[in-house]
Amino acid sequence: MARRFDKRYGMSPMDYLRLARCRAALELLGSGSSTLEEIAWKVGYADASSFSRAFKAAFGRSPVEFRSRD
């Protein structure tokens, strides 16, 4: 299954899930009403640190940098 998924989407199922979680976080970050801990929990991360690392890997900047620039 993983090979078929990778062939179709160009990434592993886990990478796809990480990207989907980070994309969902973009909207929450834009609203500015939730803390990073709350956003991390809402998109499926156990803590803000794990979420921040995944977000930076996906988009090249941290959630804090994203929120302060946009």
mmCIF file of the N, C-alpha and C atoms, coordinates in Angstrom:
data_MODEL
# 
_entry.id   MODEL 
# 
loop_
_atom_site.group_PDB 
_atom_site.id 
_atom_site.type_symbol 
_atom_site.label_atom_id 
_atom_site.label_alt_id 
_atom_site.label_comp_id 
_atom_site.label_asym_id 
_atom_site.label_entity_id 
_atom_site.label_seq_id 
_atom_site.pdbx_PDB_ins_code 
_atom_site.Cartn_x 
_atom_site.Cartn_y 
_atom_site.Cartn_z 
_atom_site.occupancy 
_atom_site.B_iso_or_equiv 
_atom_site.pdbx_formal_charge 
_atom_site.auth_seq_id 
_atom_site.auth_comp_id 
_atom_site.auth_asym_id 
_atom_site.auth_atom_id 
_atom_site.pdbx_PDB_model_num 
ATOM 1   N N  . MET A 1 1  ? 0.820  -1.190 0.000  1.00 0.00 ? 1  MET A N  1 
ATOM 2   C CA . MET A 1 1  ? 0.000  0.000  0.000  1.00 0.00 ? 1  MET A CA 1 
ATOM 3   C C  . MET A 1 1  ? 0.872  1.266  0.000  1.00 0.00 ? 1  MET A C  1 
ATOM 4   N N  . ALA A 1 2  ? 1.904  1.266  0.835  1.00 0.00 ? 2  ALA A N  1 
ATOM 5   C CA . ALA A 1 2  ? 2.750  2.452  0.934  1.00 0.00 ? 2  ALA A CA 1 
ATOM 6   C C  . ALA A 1 2  ? 3.430  2.763  -0.402 1.00 0.00 ? 2  ALA A C  1 
ATOM 7   N N  . ARG A 1 3  ? 3.861  1.725  -1.119 1.00 0.00 ? 3  ARG A N  1 
ATOM 8   C CA . ARG A 1 3  ? 4.492  1.956  -2.422 1.00 0.00 ? 3  ARG A CA 1 
ATOM 9   C C  . ARG A 1 3  ? 3.506  2.540  -3.418 1.00 0.00 ? 3  ARG A C  1 
ATOM 10  N N  . ARG A 1 4  ? 2.289  2.046  -3.403 1.00 0.00 ? 4  ARG A N  1 
ATOM 11  C CA . ARG A 1 4  ? 1.271  2.593  -4.309 1.00 0.00 ? 4  ARG A CA 1 
ATOM 12  C C  . ARG A 1 4  ? 0.952  4.047  -3.965 1.00 0.00 ? 4  ARG A C  1 
ATOM 13  N N  . PHE A 1 5  ? 0.850  4.313  -2.691 1.00 0.00 ? 5  PHE A N  1 
ATOM 14  C CA . PHE A 1 5  ? 0.576  5.673  -2.235 1.00 0.00 ? 5  PHE A CA 1 
ATOM 15  C C  . PHE A 1 5  ? 1.697  6.605  -2.685 1.00 0.00 ? 5  PHE A C  1 
ATOM 16  N N  . ASP A 1 6  ? 2.932  6.194  -2.451 1.00 0.00 ? 6  ASP A N  1 
ATOM 17  C CA . ASP A 1 6  ? 4.094  6.997  -2.839 1.00 0.00 ? 6  ASP A CA 1 
ATOM 18  C C  . ASP A 1 6  ? 4.119  7.231  -4.346 1.00 0.00 ? 6  ASP A C  1 
ATOM 19  N N  . LYS A 1 7  ? 3.803  6.202  -5.103 1.00 0.00 ? 7  LYS A N  1 
ATOM 20  C CA . LYS A 1 7  ? 3.795  6.338  -6.557 1.00 0.00 ? 7  LYS A CA 1 
ATOM 21  C C  . LYS A 1 7  ? 2.737  7.343  -7.014 1.00 0.00 ? 7  LYS A C  1 
ATOM 22  N N  . ARG A 1 8  ? 1.589  7.315  -6.375 1.00 0.00 ? 8  ARG A N  1 
ATOM 23  C CA . ARG A 1 8  ? 0.495  8.209  -6.776 1.00 0.00 ? 8  ARG A CA 1 
ATOM 24  C C  . ARG A 1 8  ? 0.707  9.645  -6.299 1.00 0.00 ? 8  ARG A C  1 
ATOM 25  N N  . TYR A 1 9  ? 1.127  9.816  -5.037 1.00 0.00 ? 9  TYR A N  1 
ATOM 26  C CA . TYR A 1 9  ? 1.202  11.149 -4.444 1.00 0.00 ? 9  TYR A CA 1 
ATOM 27  C C  . TYR A 1 9  ? 2.621  11.709 -4.332 1.00 0.00 ? 9  TYR A C  1 
ATOM 28  N N  . GLY A 1 10 ? 3.622  10.880 -4.587 1.00 0.00 ? 10 GLY A N  1 
ATOM 29  C CA . GLY A 1 10 ? 4.998  11.354 -4.534 1.00 0.00 ? 10 GLY A CA 1 
ATOM 30  C C  . GLY A 1 10 ? 5.550  11.536 -3.140 1.00 0.00 ? 10 GLY A C  1 
ATOM 31  N N  . MET A 1 11 ? 4.910  10.941 -2.160 1.00 0.00 ? 11 MET A N  1 
ATOM 32  C CA . MET A 1 11 ? 5.381  11.009 -0.773 1.00 0.00 ? 11 MET A CA 1 
ATOM 33  C C  . MET A 1 11 ? 4.790  9.845  0.011  1.00 0.00 ? 11 MET A C  1 
ATOM 34  N N  . SER A 1 12 ? 5.384  9.571  1.153  1.00 0.00 ? 12 SER A N  1 
ATOM 35  C CA . SER A 1 12 ? 4.892  8.489  1.995  1.00 0.00 ? 12 SER A CA 1 
ATOM 36  C C  . SER A 1 12 ? 3.572  8.899  2.654  1.00 0.00 ? 12 SER A C  1 
ATOM 37  N N  . PRO A 1 13 ? 2.800  7.927  3.121  1.00 0.00 ? 13 PRO A N  1 
ATOM 38  C CA . PRO A 1 13 ? 1.563  8.282  3.831  1.00 0.00 ? 13 PRO A CA 1 
ATOM 39  C C  . PRO A 1 13 ? 1.820  9.175  5.048  1.00 0.00 ? 13 PRO A C  1 
ATOM 40  N N  . MET A 1 14 ? 2.922  8.929  5.757  1.00 0.00 ? 14 MET A N  1 
ATOM 41  C CA . MET A 1 14 ? 3.232  9.749  6.935  1.00 0.00 ? 14 MET A CA 1 
ATOM 42  C C  . MET A 1 14 ? 3.577  11.176 6.543  1.00 0.00 ? 14 MET A C  1 
ATOM 43  N N  . ASP A 1 15 ? 4.338  11.343 5.463  1.00 0.00 ? 15 ASP A N  1 
ATOM 44  C CA . ASP A 1 15 ? 4.651  12.697 4.986  1.00 0.00 ? 15 ASP A CA 1 
ATOM 45  C C  . ASP A 1 15 ? 3.387  13.428 4.549  1.00 0.00 ? 15 ASP A C  1 
ATOM 46  N N  . TYR A 1 16 ? 2.493  12.710 3.904  1.00 0.00 ? 16 TYR A N  1 
ATOM 47  C CA . TYR A 1 16 ? 1.214  13.286 3.480  1.00 0.00 ? 16 TYR A CA 1 
ATOM 48  C C  . TYR A 1 16 ? 0.401  13.746 4.691  1.00 0.00 ? 16 TYR A C  1 
ATOM 49  N N  . LEU A 1 17 ? 0.364  12.918 5.728  1.00 0.00 ? 17 LEU A N  1 
ATOM 50  C CA . LEU A 1 17 ? -0.358 13.274 6.950  1.00 0.00 ? 17 LEU A CA 1 
ATOM 51  C C  . LEU A 1 17 ? 0.249  14.509 7.604  1.00 0.00 ? 17 LEU A C  1 
ATOM 52  N N  . ARG A 1 18 ? 1.588  14.548 7.687  1.00 0.00 ? 18 ARG A N  1 
ATOM 53  C CA . ARG A 1 18 ? 2.252  15.715 8.270  1.00 0.00 ? 18 ARG A CA 1 
ATOM 54  C C  . ARG A 1 18 ? 1.903  16.987 7.508  1.00 0.00 ? 18 ARG A C  1 
ATOM 55  N N  . LEU A 1 19 ? 1.944  16.914 6.186  1.00 0.00 ? 19 LEU A N  1 
ATOM 56  C CA . LEU A 1 19 ? 1.626  18.087 5.364  1.00 0.00 ? 19 LEU A CA 1 
ATOM 57  C C  . LEU A 1 19 ? 0.164  18.500 5.543  1.00 0.00 ? 19 LEU A C  1 
ATOM 58  N N  . ALA A 1 20 ? -0.733 17.539 5.603  1.00 0.00 ? 20 ALA A N  1 
ATOM 59  C CA . ALA A 1 20 ? -2.153 17.849 5.810  1.00 0.00 ? 20 ALA A CA 1 
ATOM 60  C C  . ALA A 1 20 ? -2.369 18.530 7.160  1.00 0.00 ? 20 ALA A C  1 
ATOM 61  N N  . ARG A 1 21 ? -1.693 18.049 8.187  1.00 0.00 ? 21 ARG A N  1 
ATOM 62  C CA . ARG A 1 21 ? -1.816 18.669 9.517  1.00 0.00 ? 21 ARG A CA 1 
ATOM 63  C C  . ARG A 1 21 ? -1.292 20.103 9.496  1.00 0.00 ? 21 ARG A C  1 
ATOM 64  N N  . CYS A 1 22 ? -0.163 20.309 8.842  1.00 0.00 ? 22 CYS A N  1 
ATOM 65  C CA . CYS A 1 22 ? 0.419  21.652 8.789  1.00 0.00 ? 22 CYS A CA 1 
ATOM 66  C C  . CYS A 1 22 ? -0.441 22.601 7.964  1.00 0.00 ? 22 CYS A C  1 
ATOM 67  N N  . ARG A 1 23 ? -1.032 22.110 6.898  1.00 0.00 ? 23 ARG A N  1 
ATOM 68  C CA . ARG A 1 23 ? -1.941 22.958 6.113  1.00 0.00 ? 23 ARG A CA 1 
ATOM 69  C C  . ARG A 1 23 ? -3.167 23.346 6.932  1.00 0.00 ? 23 ARG A C  1 
ATOM 70  N N  . ALA A 1 24 ? -3.684 22.428 7.732  1.00 0.00 ? 24 ALA A N  1 
ATOM 71  C CA . ALA A 1 24 ? -4.822 22.745 8.597  1.00 0.00 ? 24 ALA A CA 1 
ATOM 72  C C  . ALA A 1 24 ? -4.424 23.799 9.628  1.00 0.00 ? 24 ALA A C  1 
ATOM 73  N N  . ALA A 1 25 ? -3.186 23.741 10.068 1.00 0.00 ? 25 ALA A N  1 
ATOM 74  C CA . ALA A 1 25 ? -2.711 24.706 11.061 1.00 0.00 ? 25 ALA A CA 1 
ATOM 75  C C  . ALA A 1 25 ? -2.592 26.111 10.488 1.00 0.00 ? 25 ALA A C  1 
ATOM 76  N N  . LEU A 1 26 ? -2.372 26.235 9.190  1.00 0.00 ? 26 LEU A N  1 
ATOM 77  C CA . LEU A 1 26 ? -2.243 27.562 8.574  1.00 0.00 ? 26 LEU A CA 1 
ATOM 78  C C  . LEU A 1 26 ? -3.449 28.441 8.872  1.00 0.00 ? 26 LEU A C  1 
ATOM 79  N N  . GLU A 1 27 ? -4.628 27.868 8.730  1.00 0.00 ? 27 GLU A N  1 
ATOM 80  C CA . GLU A 1 27 ? -5.849 28.640 8.982  1.00 0.00 ? 27 GLU A CA 1 
ATOM 81  C C  . GLU A 1 27 ? -5.951 29.051 10.449 1.00 0.00 ? 27 GLU A C  1 
ATOM 82  N N  . LEU A 1 28 ? -5.613 28.127 11.334 1.00 0.00 ? 28 LEU A N  1 
ATOM 83  C CA . LEU A 1 28 ? -5.671 28.423 12.766 1.00 0.00 ? 28 LEU A CA 1 
ATOM 84  C C  . LEU A 1 28 ? -4.644 29.482 13.151 1.00 0.00 ? 28 LEU A C  1 
ATOM 85  N N  . LEU A 1 29 ? -3.468 29.422 12.537 1.00 0.00 ? 29 LEU A N  1 
ATOM 86  C CA . LEU A 1 29 ? -2.449 30.433 12.815 1.00 0.00 ? 29 LEU A CA 1 
ATOM 87  C C  . LEU A 1 29 ? -2.891 31.802 12.321 1.00 0.00 ? 29 LEU A C  1 
ATOM 88  N N  . GLY A 1 30 ? -3.566 31.836 11.189 1.00 0.00 ? 30 GLY A N  1 
ATOM 89  C CA . GLY A 1 30 ? -4.030 33.100 10.628 1.00 0.00 ? 30 GLY A CA 1 
ATOM 90  C C  . GLY A 1 30 ? -5.069 33.790 11.487 1.00 0.00 ? 30 GLY A C  1 
ATOM 91  N N  . SER A 1 31 ? -5.864 33.001 12.193 1.00 0.00 ? 31 SER A N  1 
ATOM 92  C CA . SER A 1 31 ? -6.903 33.603 13.026 1.00 0.00 ? 31 SER A CA 1 
ATOM 93  C C  . SER A 1 31 ? -6.313 34.304 14.238 1.00 0.00 ? 31 SER A C  1 
ATOM 94  N N  . GLY A 1 32 ? -5.161 33.809 14.715 1.00 0.00 ? 32 GLY A N  1 
ATOM 95  C CA . GLY A 1 32 ? -4.484 34.459 15.832 1.00 0.00 ? 32 GLY A CA 1 
ATOM 96  C C  . GLY A 1 32 ? -5.130 34.289 17.181 1.00 0.00 ? 32 GLY A C  1 
ATOM 97  N N  . SER A 1 33 ? -6.217 33.533 17.264 1.00 0.00 ? 33 SER A N  1 
ATOM 98  C CA . SER A 1 33 ? -6.922 33.420 18.538 1.00 0.00 ? 33 SER A CA 1 
ATOM 99  C C  . SER A 1 33 ? -6.493 32.220 19.376 1.00 0.00 ? 33 SER A C  1 
ATOM 100 N N  . SER A 1 34 ? -5.736 31.298 18.807 1.00 0.00 ? 34 SER A N  1 
ATOM 101 C CA . SER A 1 34 ? -5.305 30.104 19.534 1.00 0.00 ? 34 SER A CA 1 
ATOM 102 C C  . SER A 1 34 ? -3.812 30.157 19.810 1.00 0.00 ? 34 SER A C  1 
ATOM 103 N N  . THR A 1 35 ? -3.410 29.555 20.936 1.00 0.00 ? 35 THR A N  1 
ATOM 104 C CA . THR A 1 35 ? -1.985 29.445 21.242 1.00 0.00 ? 35 THR A CA 1 
ATOM 105 C C  . THR A 1 35 ? -1.382 28.329 20.397 1.00 0.00 ? 35 THR A C  1 
ATOM 106 N N  . LEU A 1 36 ? -0.063 28.295 20.321 1.00 0.00 ? 36 LEU A N  1 
ATOM 107 C CA . LEU A 1 36 ? 0.596  27.221 19.573 1.00 0.00 ? 36 LEU A CA 1 
ATOM 108 C C  . LEU A 1 36 ? 0.275  25.857 20.168 1.00 0.00 ? 36 LEU A C  1 
ATOM 109 N N  . GLU A 1 37 ? 0.179  25.773 21.475 1.00 0.00 ? 37 GLU A N  1 
ATOM 110 C CA . GLU A 1 37 ? -0.159 24.510 22.122 1.00 0.00 ? 37 GLU A CA 1 
ATOM 111 C C  . GLU A 1 37 ? -1.555 24.043 21.705 1.00 0.00 ? 37 GLU A C  1 
ATOM 112 N N  . GLU A 1 38 ? -2.498 24.970 21.658 1.00 0.00 ? 38 GLU A N  1 
ATOM 113 C CA . GLU A 1 38 ? -3.859 24.623 21.243 1.00 0.00 ? 38 GLU A CA 1 
ATOM 114 C C  . GLU A 1 38 ? -3.897 24.189 19.779 1.00 0.00 ? 38 GLU A C  1 
ATOM 115 N N  . ILE A 1 39 ? -3.178 24.896 18.935 1.00 0.00 ? 39 ILE A N  1 
ATOM 116 C CA . ILE A 1 39 ? -3.139 24.546 17.510 1.00 0.00 ? 39 ILE A CA 1 
ATOM 117 C C  . ILE A 1 39 ? -2.497 23.181 17.329 1.00 0.00 ? 39 ILE A C  1 
ATOM 118 N N  . ALA A 1 40 ? -1.394 22.945 18.016 1.00 0.00 ? 40 ALA A N  1 
ATOM 119 C CA . ALA A 1 40 ? -0.718 21.646 17.927 1.00 0.00 ? 40 ALA A CA 1 
ATOM 120 C C  . ALA A 1 40 ? -1.690 20.527 18.283 1.00 0.00 ? 40 ALA A C  1 
ATOM 121 N N  . TRP A 1 41 ? -2.403 20.686 19.349 1.00 0.00 ? 41 TRP A N  1 
ATOM 122 C CA . TRP A 1 41 ? -3.354 19.663 19.784 1.00 0.00 ? 41 TRP A CA 1 
ATOM 123 C C  . TRP A 1 41 ? -4.483 19.495 18.766 1.00 0.00 ? 41 TRP A C  1 
ATOM 124 N N  . LYS A 1 42 ? -5.007 20.602 18.256 1.00 0.00 ? 42 LYS A N  1 
ATOM 125 C CA . LYS A 1 42 ? -6.127 20.543 17.299 1.00 0.00 ? 42 LYS A CA 1 
ATOM 126 C C  . LYS A 1 42 ? -5.766 19.835 16.001 1.00 0.00 ? 42 LYS A C  1 
ATOM 127 N N  . VAL A 1 43 ? -4.512 19.952 15.569 1.00 0.00 ? 43 VAL A N  1 
ATOM 128 C CA . VAL A 1 43 ? -4.116 19.313 14.309 1.00 0.00 ? 43 VAL A CA 1 
ATOM 129 C C  . VAL A 1 43 ? -3.429 17.966 14.515 1.00 0.00 ? 43 VAL A C  1 
ATOM 130 N N  . GLY A 1 44 ? -3.366 17.492 15.760 1.00 0.00 ? 44 GLY A N  1 
ATOM 131 C CA . GLY A 1 44 ? -2.914 16.130 16.007 1.00 0.00 ? 44 GLY A CA 1 
ATOM 132 C C  . GLY A 1 44 ? -1.511 15.944 16.539 1.00 0.00 ? 44 GLY A C  1 
ATOM 133 N N  . TYR A 1 45 ? -0.897 16.994 17.045 1.00 0.00 ? 45 TYR A N  1 
ATOM 134 C CA . TYR A 1 45 ? 0.434  16.858 17.641 1.00 0.00 ? 45 TYR A CA 1 
ATOM 135 C C  . TYR A 1 45 ? 0.322  16.856 19.154 1.00 0.00 ? 45 TYR A C  1 
ATOM 136 N N  . ALA A 1 46 ? 1.217  16.129 19.795 1.00 0.00 ? 46 ALA A N  1 
ATOM 137 C CA . ALA A 1 46 ? 1.188  16.009 21.253 1.00 0.00 ? 46 ALA A CA 1 
ATOM 138 C C  . ALA A 1 46 ? 1.670  17.274 21.953 1.00 0.00 ? 46 ALA A C  1 
ATOM 139 N N  . ASP A 1 47 ? 2.537  18.022 21.288 1.00 0.00 ? 47 ASP A N  1 
ATOM 140 C CA . ASP A 1 47 ? 3.055  19.235 21.912 1.00 0.00 ? 47 ASP A CA 1 
ATOM 141 C C  . ASP A 1 47 ? 3.459  20.261 20.857 1.00 0.00 ? 47 ASP A C  1 
ATOM 142 N N  . ALA A 1 48 ? 3.662  21.481 21.308 1.00 0.00 ? 48 ALA A N  1 
ATOM 143 C CA . ALA A 1 48 ? 3.985  22.582 20.397 1.00 0.00 ? 48 ALA A CA 1 
ATOM 144 C C  . ALA A 1 48 ? 5.359  22.409 19.754 1.00 0.00 ? 48 ALA A C  1 
ATOM 145 N N  . SER A 1 49 ? 6.274  21.773 20.446 1.00 0.00 ? 49 SER A N  1 
ATOM 146 C CA . SER A 1 49 ? 7.613  21.572 19.905 1.00 0.00 ? 49 SER A CA 1 
ATOM 147 C C  . SER A 1 49 ? 7.592  20.657 18.677 1.00 0.00 ? 49 SER A C  1 
ATOM 148 N N  . SER A 1 50 ? 6.901  19.545 18.780 1.00 0.00 ? 50 SER A N  1 
ATOM 149 C CA . SER A 1 50 ? 6.776  18.623 17.637 1.00 0.00 ? 50 SER A CA 1 
ATOM 150 C C  . SER A 1 50 ? 6.077  19.308 16.480 1.00 0.00 ? 50 SER A C  1 
ATOM 151 N N  . PHE A 1 51 ? 5.031  20.034 16.782 1.00 0.00 ? 51 PHE A N  1 
ATOM 152 C CA . PHE A 1 51 ? 4.298  20.764 15.754 1.00 0.00 ? 51 PHE A CA 1 
ATOM 153 C C  . PHE A 1 51 ? 5.191  21.798 15.074 1.00 0.00 ? 51 PHE A C  1 
ATOM 154 N N  . SER A 1 52 ? 5.947  22.555 15.847 1.00 0.00 ? 52 SER A N  1 
ATOM 155 C CA . SER A 1 52 ? 6.813  23.589 15.284 1.00 0.00 ? 52 SER A CA 1 
ATOM 156 C C  . SER A 1 52 ? 7.866  22.999 14.351 1.00 0.00 ? 52 SER A C  1 
ATOM 157 N N  . ARG A 1 53 ? 8.466  21.875 14.739 1.00 0.00 ? 53 ARG A N  1 
ATOM 158 C CA . ARG A 1 53 ? 9.462  21.223 13.878 1.00 0.00 ? 53 ARG A CA 1 
ATOM 159 C C  . ARG A 1 53 ? 8.835  20.769 12.562 1.00 0.00 ? 53 ARG A C  1 
ATOM 160 N N  . ALA A 1 54 ? 7.668  20.161 12.631 1.00 0.00 ? 54 ALA A N  1 
ATOM 161 C CA . ALA A 1 54 ? 6.991  19.681 11.424 1.00 0.00 ? 54 ALA A CA 1 
ATOM 162 C C  . ALA A 1 54 ? 6.585  20.851 10.532 1.00 0.00 ? 54 ALA A C  1 
ATOM 163 N N  . PHE A 1 55 ? 6.082  21.913 11.129 1.00 0.00 ? 55 PHE A N  1 
ATOM 164 C CA . PHE A 1 55 ? 5.651  23.092 10.375 1.00 0.00 ? 55 PHE A CA 1 
ATOM 165 C C  . PHE A 1 55 ? 6.839  23.731 9.660  1.00 0.00 ? 55 PHE A C  1 
ATOM 166 N N  . LYS A 1 56 ? 7.955  23.868 10.358 1.00 0.00 ? 56 LYS A N  1 
ATOM 167 C CA . LYS A 1 56 ? 9.141  24.469 9.752  1.00 0.00 ? 56 LYS A CA 1 
ATOM 168 C C  . LYS A 1 56 ? 9.672  23.588 8.624  1.00 0.00 ? 56 LYS A C  1 
ATOM 169 N N  . ALA A 1 57 ? 9.635  22.285 8.796  1.00 0.00 ? 57 ALA A N  1 
ATOM 170 C CA . ALA A 1 57 ? 10.077 21.370 7.732  1.00 0.00 ? 57 ALA A CA 1 
ATOM 171 C C  . ALA A 1 57 ? 9.170  21.492 6.508  1.00 0.00 ? 57 ALA A C  1 
ATOM 172 N N  . ALA A 1 58 ? 7.888  21.703 6.726  1.00 0.00 ? 58 ALA A N  1 
ATOM 173 C CA . ALA A 1 58 ? 6.926  21.787 5.622  1.00 0.00 ? 58 ALA A CA 1 
ATOM 174 C C  . ALA A 1 58 ? 6.976  23.133 4.896  1.00 0.00 ? 58 ALA A C  1 
ATOM 175 N N  . PHE A 1 59 ? 7.127  24.218 5.631  1.00 0.00 ? 59 PHE A N  1 
ATOM 176 C CA . PHE A 1 59 ? 6.986  25.554 5.041  1.00 0.00 ? 59 PHE A CA 1 
ATOM 177 C C  . PHE A 1 59 ? 8.224  26.443 5.119  1.00 0.00 ? 59 PHE A C  1 
ATOM 178 N N  . GLY A 1 60 ? 9.294  25.962 5.744  1.00 0.00 ? 60 GLY A N  1 
ATOM 179 C CA . GLY A 1 60 ? 10.539 26.728 5.777  1.00 0.00 ? 60 GLY A CA 1 
ATOM 180 C C  . GLY A 1 60 ? 10.610 27.829 6.812  1.00 0.00 ? 60 GLY A C  1 
ATOM 181 N N  . ARG A 1 61 ? 9.597  27.962 7.603  1.00 0.00 ? 61 ARG A N  1 
ATOM 182 C CA . ARG A 1 61 ? 9.632  28.919 8.712  1.00 0.00 ? 61 ARG A CA 1 
ATOM 183 C C  . ARG A 1 61 ? 8.762  28.402 9.846  1.00 0.00 ? 61 ARG A C  1 
ATOM 184 N N  . SER A 1 62 ? 9.047  28.879 11.037 1.00 0.00 ? 62 SER A N  1 
ATOM 185 C CA . SER A 1 62 ? 8.324  28.387 12.201 1.00 0.00 ? 62 SER A CA 1 
ATOM 186 C C  . SER A 1 62 ? 6.908  28.977 12.247 1.00 0.00 ? 62 SER A C  1 
ATOM 187 N N  . PRO A 1 63 ? 6.036  28.372 13.029 1.00 0.00 ? 63 PRO A N  1 
ATOM 188 C CA . PRO A 1 63 ? 4.688  28.937 13.166 1.00 0.00 ? 63 PRO A CA 1 
ATOM 189 C C  . PRO A 1 63 ? 4.706  30.369 13.718 1.00 0.00 ? 63 PRO A C  1 
ATOM 190 N N  . VAL A 1 64 ? 5.631  30.644 14.608 1.00 0.00 ? 64 VAL A N  1 
ATOM 191 C CA . VAL A 1 64 ? 5.736  31.994 15.173 1.00 0.00 ? 64 VAL A CA 1 
ATOM 192 C C  . VAL A 1 64 ? 6.147  32.986 14.085 1.00 0.00 ? 64 VAL A C  1 
ATOM 193 N N  . GLU A 1 65 ? 7.112  32.597 13.251 1.00 0.00 ? 65 GLU A N  1 
ATOM 194 C CA . GLU A 1 65 ? 7.526  33.474 12.144 1.00 0.00 ? 65 GLU A CA 1 
ATOM 195 C C  . GLU A 1 65 ? 6.366  33.668 11.159 1.00 0.00 ? 65 GLU A C  1 
ATOM 196 N N  . PHE A 1 66 ? 5.641  32.618 10.873 1.00 0.00 ? 66 PHE A N  1 
ATOM 197 C CA . PHE A 1 66 ? 4.493  32.718 9.969  1.00 0.00 ? 66 PHE A CA 1 
ATOM 198 C C  . PHE A 1 66 ? 3.462  33.692 10.534 1.00 0.00 ? 66 PHE A C  1 
ATOM 199 N N  . ARG A 1 67 ? 3.160  33.543 11.796 1.00 0.00 ? 67 ARG A N  1 
ATOM 200 C CA . ARG A 1 67 ? 2.141  34.388 12.421 1.00 0.00 ? 67 ARG A CA 1 
ATOM 201 C C  . ARG A 1 67 ? 2.583  35.840 12.471 1.00 0.00 ? 67 ARG A C  1 
ATOM 202 N N  . SER A 1 68 ? 3.855  36.104 12.714 1.00 0.00 ? 68 SER A N  1 
ATOM 203 C CA . SER A 1 68 ? 4.317  37.493 12.835 1.00 0.00 ? 68 SER A CA 1 
ATOM 204 C C  . SER A 1 68 ? 4.446  38.191 11.488 1.00 0.00 ? 68 SER A C  1 
ATOM 205 N N  . ARG A 1 69 ? 4.681  37.442 10.408 1.00 0.00 ? 69 ARG A N  1 
ATOM 206 C CA . ARG A 1 69 ? 4.826  38.055 9.084  1.00 0.00 ? 69 ARG A CA 1 
ATOM 207 C C  . ARG A 1 69 ? 3.504  38.213 8.363  1.00 0.00 ? 69 ARG A C  1 
ATOM 208 N N  . ASP A 1 70 ? 2.540  37.355 8.666  1.00 0.00 ? 70 ASP A N  1 
ATOM 209 C CA . ASP A 1 70 ? 1.273  37.373 7.912  1.00 0.00 ? 70 ASP A CA 1 
ATOM 210 C C  . ASP A 1 70 ? 0.139  37.922 8.728  1.00 0.00 ? 70 ASP A C  1 
# 
